[in-house]
Amino acid sequence: MSNQYPGRHPNDRQRSDAQNRGGQTRKQGSDTLSQVSEAAQSATSTAKKAASVAASTVTDQVKGLLDSQLASGAEMVGHLGSSAQRAADDLDQNAPQLAGLVRGLADRIEGYADDMRYQSVDELFRSASNFTRRQPALVFGLAALAGFFAFRTIKSSPLPTQPVGRPSVPSGEYHGG
């Protein structure tokens, strides 16, 4: 056997070639994995940006809708204030003290309507949050009062006394066997 390298066997050379090919394959695999990872990160980043843009667009549309609803609500509150002013004018002759109270209430209502007209939904939310922080007992009391009135309204509505489809049996009659 002819050996160019003393002390090395031909199998050593094959092993060395295999190791070189294995190293190259590992490097190619690593490069491919790196490229796939970068592509996945890029796709994820693009998807996140697209979702963010879509969410921002939807948020802006919802805020626009709420702002228009707020303007409509402000108009309705303004009409309520105007109606209260007219009621106060009608009450002036017969009950001037009551007319003064109604007029003061009407002025406040119209002031609230004017404030609402010039606020966005975000500003109104901040105002409500600040008011709740300053007057938590009042807000809790109003919520309890609203709940009480809702409960009374539901309780006072007539409920069906008989289930649908069952014949009525007058009391006092026995229908048994």
C-alpha positions as a Markdown table, in Angstrom:
| # | Residue | x | y | z |
|---|---|---|---|---|
| 1 | Met | 0.0 | 0.0 | 0.0 |
| 2 | Ser | 1.3 | 3.3 | -0.9 |
| 3 | Asn | 0.7 | 5.9 | 1.8 |
| 4 | Gln | 1.4 | 9.6 | 1.2 |
| 5 | Tyr | 1.1 | 10.4 | 4.8 |
| 6 | Pro | 3.1 | 8.2 | 7.1 |
| 7 | Gly | 1.1 | 6.9 | 10.1 |
| 8 | Arg | -2.3 | 7.6 | 8.4 |
| 9 | His | -4.6 | 5.0 | 7.0 |
| 10 | Pro | -6.7 | 5.4 | 3.9 |
| 11 | Asn | -9.8 | 5.2 | 6.2 |
| 12 | Asp | -8.5 | 8.2 | 8.0 |
| 13 | Arg | -8.7 | 10.2 | 4.8 |
| 14 | Gln | -12.2 | 9.0 | 4.1 |
| 15 | Arg | -13.2 | 9.9 | 7.6 |
| 16 | Ser | -11.7 | 13.4 | 7.2 |
| 17 | Asp | -13.6 | 13.8 | 3.9 |
| 18 | Ala | -16.8 | 12.7 | 5.5 |
| 19 | Gln | -16.2 | 15.1 | 8.4 |
| 20 | Asn | -15.7 | 18.0 | 5.9 |
| 21 | Arg | -18.9 | 17.1 | 4.1 |
| 22 | Gly | -20.7 | 16.8 | 7.4 |
| 23 | Gly | -19.4 | 20.2 | 8.4 |
| 24 | Gln | -20.5 | 21.7 | 5.2 |
| 25 | Thr | -23.9 | 20.1 | 5.5 |
| 26 | Arg | -24.2 | 21.4 | 9.0 |
| 27 | Lys | -23.2 | 24.9 | 7.9 |
| 28 | Gln | -25.8 | 24.7 | 5.0 |
| 29 | Gly | -28.4 | 23.4 | 7.4 |
| 30 | Ser | -27.6 | 26.2 | 9.9 |
| 31 | Asp | -27.7 | 28.8 | 7.1 |
| 32 | Thr | -31.0 | 27.4 | 5.9 |
| 33 | Leu | -32.4 | 27.4 | 9.4 |
| 34 | Ser | -31.2 | 31.0 | 9.9 |
| 35 | Gln | -32.9 | 32.1 | 6.6 |
| 36 | Val | -36.1 | 30.3 | 7.6 |
| 37 | Ser | -36.0 | 32.0 | 11.1 |
| 38 | Glu | -35.4 | 35.4 | 9.5 |
| 39 | Ala | -38.3 | 34.8 | 7.1 |
| 40 | Ala | -40.6 | 33.8 | 9.9 |
| 41 | Gln | -39.6 | 36.8 | 12.0 |
| 42 | Ser | -40.2 | 39.0 | 9.0 |
| 43 | Ala | -43.6 | 37.5 | 8.3 |
| 44 | Thr | -44.5 | 37.8 | 12.0 |
| 45 | Ser | -43.4 | 41.4 | 12.0 |
| 46 | Thr | -45.4 | 42.1 | 8.8 |
| 47 | Ala | -48.5 | 40.4 | 10.3 |
| 48 | Lys | -48.2 | 42.4 | 13.5 |
| 49 | Lys | -47.9 | 45.7 | 11.6 |
| 50 | Ala | -50.9 | 44.7 | 9.5 |
| 51 | Ala | -52.9 | 43.8 | 12.6 |
| 52 | Ser | -51.9 | 47.1 | 14.2 |
| 53 | Val | -52.9 | 49.1 | 11.2 |
| 54 | Ala | -56.2 | 47.3 | 11.0 |
| 55 | Ala | -56.9 | 47.7 | 14.7 |
| 56 | Ser | -56.0 | 51.4 | 14.4 |
| 57 | Thr | -58.3 | 51.8 | 11.5 |
| 58 | Val | -61.2 | 50.1 | 13.3 |
| 59 | Thr | -60.5 | 52.1 | 16.5 |
| 60 | Asp | -60.6 | 55.3 | 14.5 |
| 61 | Gln | -63.9 | 54.3 | 12.8 |
| 62 | Val | -65.4 | 53.4 | 16.2 |
| 63 | Lys | -64.3 | 56.6 | 17.7 |
| 64 | Gly | -65.7 | 58.5 | 14.8 |
| 65 | Leu | -69.0 | 56.7 | 15.2 |
| 66 | Leu | -69.1 | 57.4 | 18.9 |
| 67 | Asp | -68.2 | 61.0 | 18.4 |
| 68 | Ser | -71.2 | 61.4 | 16.0 |
| 69 | Gln | -73.4 | 59.6 | 18.5 |
| 70 | Leu | -72.1 | 61.9 | 21.2 |
| 71 | Ala | -73.1 | 64.9 | 19.0 |
| 72 | Ser | -76.6 | 63.4 | 18.5 |
| 73 | Gly | -76.9 | 62.8 | 22.3 |
| 74 | Ala | -75.8 | 66.4 | 23.0 |
| 75 | Glu | -78.5 | 67.6 | 20.6 |
| 76 | Met | -81.1 | 65.6 | 22.5 |
| 77 | Val | -79.9 | 66.9 | 25.8 |
| 78 | Gly | -80.1 | 70.4 | 24.3 |
| 79 | His | -83.7 | 69.8 | 23.3 |
| 80 | Leu | -84.5 | 68.6 | 26.8 |
| 81 | Gly | -83.0 | 71.8 | 28.2 |
| 82 | Ser | -85.0 | 73.9 | 25.8 |
| 83 | Ser | -88.2 | 72.0 | 26.7 |
| 84 | Ala | -87.4 | 72.6 | 30.4 |
| 85 | Gln | -87.0 | 76.4 | 29.6 |
| 86 | Arg | -90.4 | 76.5 | 27.9 |
| 87 | Ala | -91.9 | 74.6 | 30.9 |
| 88 | Ala | -90.4 | 77.2 | 33.2 |
| 89 | Asp | -91.9 | 80.0 | 31.1 |
| 90 | Asp | -95.3 | 78.3 | 31.4 |
| 91 | Leu | -95.0 | 77.9 | 35.1 |
| 92 | Asp | -94.0 | 81.5 | 35.7 |
| 93 | Gln | -97.5 | 82.8 | 36.1 |
| 94 | Asn | -98.9 | 80.0 | 38.4 |
| 95 | Ala | -95.8 | 78.9 | 40.4 |
| 96 | Pro | -92.9 | 81.4 | 40.1 |
| 97 | Gln | -90.8 | 79.5 | 42.7 |
| 98 | Leu | -91.1 | 76.2 | 40.9 |
| 99 | Ala | -90.5 | 78.0 | 37.6 |
| 100 | Gly | -87.2 | 79.3 | 39.0 |
| 101 | Leu | -86.1 | 75.8 | 40.0 |
| 102 | Val | -87.0 | 74.4 | 36.6 |
| 103 | Arg | -85.2 | 77.3 | 34.9 |
| 104 | Gly | -82.1 | 76.6 | 36.9 |
| 105 | Leu | -82.3 | 73.0 | 36.0 |
| 106 | Ala | -82.8 | 73.9 | 32.3 |
| 107 | Asp | -79.7 | 76.2 | 32.4 |
| 108 | Arg | -77.6 | 73.4 | 33.8 |
| 109 | Ile | -78.9 | 70.9 | 31.2 |
| 110 | Glu | -78.2 | 73.3 | 28.4 |
| 111 | Gly | -74.7 | 73.9 | 29.8 |
| 112 | Tyr | -74.0 | 70.2 | 29.9 |
| 113 | Ala | -75.3 | 69.9 | 26.3 |
| 114 | Asp | -72.9 | 72.7 | 25.2 |
| 115 | Asp | -70.0 | 71.0 | 27.0 |
| 116 | Met | -70.8 | 67.6 | 25.3 |
| 117 | Arg | -71.0 | 69.2 | 21.9 |
| 118 | Tyr | -67.3 | 70.3 | 22.0 |
| 119 | Gln | -65.9 | 67.1 | 23.5 |
| 120 | Ser | -64.6 | 64.0 | 21.9 |
| 121 | Val | -65.4 | 60.6 | 23.4 |
| 122 | Asp | -61.9 | 60.4 | 24.8 |
| 123 | Glu | -62.3 | 63.7 | 26.6 |
| 124 | Leu | -65.8 | 62.8 | 27.9 |
| 125 | Phe | -64.4 | 59.5 | 29.2 |
| 126 | Arg | -61.6 | 61.3 | 31.0 |
| 127 | Ser | -64.1 | 63.8 | 32.5 |
| 128 | Ala | -66.3 | 61.0 | 33.7 |
| 129 | Ser | -63.3 | 59.2 | 35.2 |
| 130 | Asn | -62.1 | 62.3 | 37.0 |
| 131 | Phe | -65.6 | 63.0 | 38.3 |
| 132 | Thr | -65.8 | 59.4 | 39.6 |
| 133 | Arg | -62.4 | 59.8 | 41.4 |
| 134 | Arg | -63.6 | 63.0 | 43.0 |
| 135 | Gln | -67.1 | 61.9 | 43.9 |
| 136 | Pro | -67.1 | 58.1 | 44.3 |
| 137 | Ala | -70.0 | 58.1 | 46.8 |
| 138 | Leu | -72.2 | 60.2 | 44.5 |
| 139 | Val | -71.5 | 57.9 | 41.6 |
| 140 | Phe | -72.2 | 54.8 | 43.7 |
| 141 | Gly | -75.4 | 56.3 | 45.0 |
| 142 | Leu | -76.6 | 57.2 | 41.5 |
| 143 | Ala | -75.8 | 53.6 | 40.3 |
| 144 | Ala | -77.7 | 52.2 | 43.3 |
| 145 | Leu | -80.6 | 54.5 | 42.6 |
| 146 | Ala | -80.6 | 53.5 | 38.9 |
| 147 | Gly | -80.5 | 49.8 | 39.9 |
| 148 | Phe | -83.4 | 50.3 | 42.3 |
| 149 | Phe | -85.6 | 51.9 | 39.6 |
| 150 | Ala | -84.7 | 49.2 | 37.1 |
| 151 | Phe | -85.6 | 46.5 | 39.6 |
| 152 | Arg | -88.9 | 48.2 | 40.4 |
| 153 | Thr | -89.7 | 48.6 | 36.8 |
| 154 | Ile | -89.0 | 45.0 | 36.0 |
| 155 | Lys | -90.9 | 43.8 | 39.1 |
| 156 | Ser | -93.9 | 45.9 | 38.4 |
| 157 | Ser | -94.3 | 44.7 | 34.8 |
| 158 | Pro | -97.1 | 42.1 | 34.6 |
| 159 | Leu | -95.9 | 38.6 | 34.4 |
| 160 | Pro | -97.9 | 35.8 | 32.7 |
| 161 | Thr | -99.7 | 34.0 | 35.5 |
| 162 | Gln | -100.1 | 30.7 | 33.5 |
| 163 | Pro | -97.6 | 29.0 | 31.3 |
| 164 | Val | -98.6 | 29.0 | 27.6 |
| 165 | Gly | -100.5 | 25.9 | 26.5 |
| 166 | Arg | -101.9 | 24.8 | 29.9 |
| 167 | Pro | -105.6 | 25.0 | 30.4 |
| 168 | Ser | -106.7 | 27.1 | 33.3 |
| 169 | Val | -108.4 | 25.3 | 36.2 |
| 170 | Pro | -110.6 | 27.4 | 38.3 |
| 171 | Ser | -109.8 | 27.2 | 42.0 |
| 172 | Gly | -112.1 | 25.2 | 44.1 |
| 173 | Glu | -112.8 | 22.5 | 41.6 |
| 174 | Tyr | -111.4 | 19.1 | 42.0 |
| 175 | His | -110.2 | 17.3 | 38.8 |
| 176 | Gly | -108.8 | 14.1 | 40.0 |
| 177 | Gly | -109.5 | 10.5 | 40.1 |
